[in-house]
């Protein structure tokens, strides 16, 4: 009798599991991907897509989903749900959609704001397949030079320069040539990179299966027995690399893709994933970063949805049962209610829980518990410089430059962020330089004879806090003089690498954390959203930080779900879509990847046979 009950239960469990994994229709299909159409250069036509202003009559009828924020995470979840048959409305507070994927044009110069380059979009990669699905194949990428990053450590005569190459085997081999005495350390680090890359889906799984199951697997040690990723993700980058080598320059290279967190406080998995991200190539979207939003929004519109800008959401509506059912949108002096059974926030956990939820909901213990899992990220400071002349004339290259004054990232970042407001501008320890006009092959067509450069570093919000209540572009002379102290130091440092740019500078714009708050809606100017510290990436914290929230029908998307950057935010959108649909869409993407690989193998075999004949 008991055997029959057990077998019946086993059959029911197996059938239920199979239905959960494979029984629901996929939002994705190979048939939806079509060859890229002609590039749209007419700015007015582009603006009708990415700058469509909010009005009540533009809101689609019978909405299923409202997405707050049009960053890549919000657009990804919106497009995925739209392809699954949901009618979706994306609301953006800025006057242009795209979040950190938007570009802006000033005085004939076009600058990228947050996307400087991207990896893992080679043919038939999972990320490329995802991009192809949400843009229906319309987004194209330019592969950058194999030498994609240069790292400089030290100043003047003490300066050392290292180069990073892409390539499955070339990246590791090239690093060994530069550090011939550190072969074993490099090999061990690349093993960690491989484990991190191949087993990251385990961390995503923690967010998709029931939370009690995730916590059971972790607390019993079953998960840790299955893979080392669950221990590695909570391991400090500094602690681990100290076991590999005492070479401080190599320490920098293992953590050079900085995001505001010192290596001692960051996860080795995140740092390893960031480097691995470019192993198969570094790329840039042809036509500029705004192409991403342009094509994703057209997918949303094709399926009956829309994306409206100048639509600041002032409140998430929650009924007496504690269920989200819509939002309030401000237009001029009026507020309009827009209703939908599902609300997704892509504007960060702090903005969502501390600003948009009603006060009586904000104070609830389960909301505060989620907030306590996160810390505010560091603010970003950017300098946008425009030059008269082609990149050939100015000596500009597609390679990115990462500059460090010394090889102790932990100490230099700790000392810098401990400085007072007046001391900080003259003591910047590191910065990043990128030249989007060199990366995009169509930049010469759109903006002939012009070149541009973006410089980025991390700063404290508190240094700019006294001007929080002022208006953008009207913050006063003191603010301007203060931010220019940072900008001038950064630009002078850049001129040591590209001396020809100094005399050709005709335009310069500076973005502080306050600028990022205004245009991007990023809390405290943190472009990478909540801090990516070690506590956040302990396995149990990963399992608890998921897309659903204590408010029924309210979900979180974007960088706060998993990790930072364009790829991290996109995966945050996919994870959110999977949660809303109650369907692990990654399985659909993996099946699609297998089909595409088989198709490619057949094509190569046919080409080989033709050559023989």
ABEGO torsion letter per residue (X at the ends): XAAAAAAAAAAAAAAAAAAAAAABBBABBAAABBBBBBBBABAAAAAAAAABBBBAAABBBGBABBBBEABAAAAAAAAAAAAAGBBBBBBBABABBGEAABBBBBGGBBBBAABABBBGABBGBAAAAAAAAAAGGABBBBBBBABABBBBBEBEAABBBBBBBBEAAAAAAAAAAABAAAAAAAAAAAAAAAAAAAAAAAAAAAAABBAAAAAAAAAAGAAAAABAAAAAAABBAAAAAAAABABAAAAAAAAABBAGBBAAABBAAAAAAAAAAAAAEBBBBBGEAAAAAAAAAAAAAAAGBBBBBGBBBABBBBBAAGBBAEBBBBBEABBBBBBBABBBBAAEAAAAAAAABBAAAAABAAAAAAAAABBBBBBBBBBBBBBBEBAAAAGBBABBBBBBABABAAAAAAAAAABBAAAAAAABABBBBBBAAAABAAAAAABBGBBBBBBBBBBBAAAAAAAAABBBGAAEAAAAAAAAAAAAAAAAAAAAABAAAAAABABBBBBBAAAAAAAAGBBGGBAAEBBBBAAAABAAAAAABBABBABBGBBBBEAAAABBEAAAAAAAAAAAAAAAAGBBAAAAAAAAAAAAAAAAAAAAAAAAAAAAX
